[in-house]
Structure formats: C-alpha cells, structure tokens
Amino acid sequence: MATFVKSAPLCLAVAAGLAVAAPAGADDPTGGDRLVGTWKVVSAKYGGMEVKFPEGTTTVKHVTPTRFMWATYDKDGKVIQAVGGSYTLRGEDYTETPEYGLGAVFERVKGKTLAFKCRVEGNKWHHTGQAGGGQTLEEVWERVEKK
C-alpha cells in the first residue's frame, strides 16, 4: 500500500469542467443533479497503488449544478490543498477544468481539461480516469448526508 503524498489526491479527485461549461445535466438524460452535494473520499488508487491517507486528514468535494471544489484539510481544519472550477457531466463522462486552488496538485492541473468516467451507486460515486500527470486514478467518494 502506498503512503499518501501531498500530490496524490489529484482529483480530490480530483479529482477531477470546462471553463465555459453548460449546466451539468443539460445533456444528461439520466439526471445531472445526481452529483450535486458534498462528498467525502473513502478510497483511492493512483497509478494502481492504494493510497493510505494520513490520520486526521479529510478530503471533501462540493458539487453544484455547474461547479466543483475539493479540499483536503487536517484535524485542525487547516486546508492543505484545494482545487476548484467548472465541470460537465454527460452520461458517465465527467470532465472538469481546475481554475483555482492551492498546492502542488493545483499547479499541475490548472487550466487542463481532465476527463473521467463516473457512476453513482447508492451513496457512492466511483470516479476513474487519468490524473493531470497522466497516472491512472480510481476514487470512491461517499455522499455526506445532511445532519
């Protein structure tokens, strides 16, 4: 099992819209709103290696009908890295373009179009594709329920 590297959760994924995006569900007959909400990463593989996240860190992804943002933060709530921008969703094709952020991950992906396959099963979002550096990415996110 690989240890977590600050640059590992690229899409967190990710990690991972177009700068001028149509609303996410515009071309999605299966319901574009299925990603809208807050998600927490529960497992990830980068380059085929399972990631062991440092204890006390959390990565969440917030998705609106047209925008996304993910952030990794420590036990004190300090953001360690973050990426956000616009996205599109057409069927299982999820594409995002990071427009703002902080950290080494953002520097590698800023302005790049990142394409992924996604599927939602129950409260899990399965997200696969290639990270900004070209390595494979497999993430599973779990929907954060309202309290």
C-alpha positions in Angstrom: 0.0 0.0 0.0 1.5 3.4 -1.0 1.6 6.1 1.5 -0.2 9.3 0.9 1.7 12.0 -1.0 0.5 15.6 -0.9 0.2 15.5 -4.7 -1.7 12.1 -4.7 -5.3 13.2 -4.5 -5.3 15.0 -7.8 -8.9 14.8 -8.5 -9.8 15.2 -4.8 -10.4 13.6 -7.4 -9.8 15.3 -8.5 -10.3 14.7 -8.5 -11.2 15.8 -11.2 -15.3 21.0 -16.0 -14.8 23.2 -18.9 -14.1 26.9 -18.4 -17.3 27.7 -20.2 -19.5 24.8 -19.1 -23.1 24.1 -19.9 -25.1 23.1 -16.9 -24.0 19.7 -15.8 -27.3 18.0 -16.5 -28.0 19.8 -19.8 -27.1 16.8 -21.9 -27.5 14.1 -19.3 -30.8 12.2 -19.7 -30.0 10.2 -16.5 -30.2 13.2 -14.2 -27.3 15.7 -13.9 -28.2 16.5 -10.4 -27.0 13.1 -9.2 -23.6 14.6 -8.3 -24.9 17.8 -6.6 -24.0 17.7 -2.9 -21.0 17.1 -0.7 -18.8 14.0 -1.0 -16.0 12.6 1.1 -13.3 10.4 -0.4 -13.3 6.9 1.2 -10.8 5.1 -1.0 -8.3 5.9 -3.8 -5.7 4.4 -6.0 -3.3 6.4 -8.0 -1.1 4.7 -10.6 -2.6 1.4 -9.4 -1.3 1.9 -5.9 -3.8 2.1 -3.0 -3.5 5.3 -1.0 -3.2 5.3 2.8 -4.4 8.8 3.9 -2.7 10.3 6.9 -4.7 10.1 10.1 -6.6 13.3 10.8 -6.9 14.4 7.2 -10.2 14.6 5.3 -10.9 15.3 1.7 -14.3 16.6 0.6 -15.7 17.6 -2.7 -18.6 20.0 -3.1 -20.5 19.9 -6.4 -23.1 22.4 -7.6 -25.0 22.1 -10.9 -22.0 23.6 -12.8 -19.1 23.9 -10.4 -16.9 21.7 -8.2 -14.3 22.2 -5.5 -12.4 19.7 -3.4 -10.3 20.4 -0.4 -8.1 18.3 1.9 -7.8 19.6 5.4 -6.1 18.5 8.6 -7.6 17.7 12.1 -7.5 21.4 12.9 -9.5 22.4 9.8 -6.5 23.9 8.0 -6.7 23.4 4.2 -3.6 21.6 2.9 -4.6 21.6 -0.8 -7.6 22.5 -2.8 -8.8 22.7 -6.4 -12.0 24.1 -8.0 -13.5 25.1 -11.2 -16.2 24.1 -13.6 -17.3 20.7 -14.9 -19.6 19.0 -17.3 -21.5 15.7 -17.0 -22.8 13.8 -20.0 -24.0 10.3 -19.1 -20.9 8.7 -17.5 -18.5 11.3 -18.9 -17.4 13.7 -16.3 -15.0 16.5 -17.3 -13.5 19.2 -15.2 -11.1 22.1 -15.6 -9.5 23.4 -12.5 -9.5 27.2 -12.4 -8.3 28.0 -8.9 -6.7 26.2 -6.0 -3.6 25.9 -3.9 -0.8 23.4 -3.5 1.3 21.3 -5.9 -1.7 19.4 -7.3 -3.2 22.7 -8.5 0.0 23.8 -10.1 0.0 20.6 -12.3 -3.7 20.7 -13.3 -4.5 24.4 -13.6 -6.5 25.0 -16.8 -6.1 21.5 -18.1 -9.2 19.5 -19.2 -9.4 16.3 -17.1 -11.8 13.6 -18.3 -13.2 10.8 -16.1 -15.8 8.1 -16.1 -18.2 8.2 -13.2 -21.1 6.3 -11.9 -23.2 6.7 -8.8 -24.4 3.6 -7.0 -26.4 4.4 -3.9 -24.4 6.9 -1.9 -21.1 6.0 -3.6 -19.5 7.9 -6.5 -17.0 5.9 -8.5 -14.6 8.1 -10.3 -11.9 6.8 -12.7 -9.6 8.3 -15.3 -6.2 9.9 -15.6 -4.8 12.4 -13.2 -3.1 15.6 -14.5 0.3 13.9 -14.6 -1.1 11.1 -16.7 -1.2 8.4 -13.9 -4.4 6.4 -13.5 -6.8 7.4 -10.9 -9.6 5.4 -9.2 -11.5 7.1 -6.4 -14.6 6.2 -4.4 -16.5 9.1 -2.8 -19.3 8.8 -0.3 -22.2 11.3 -0.1 -22.1 13.3 3.1 -25.6 13.2 4.4 -27.3 16.3 6.0 -27.2 16.2 9.8 
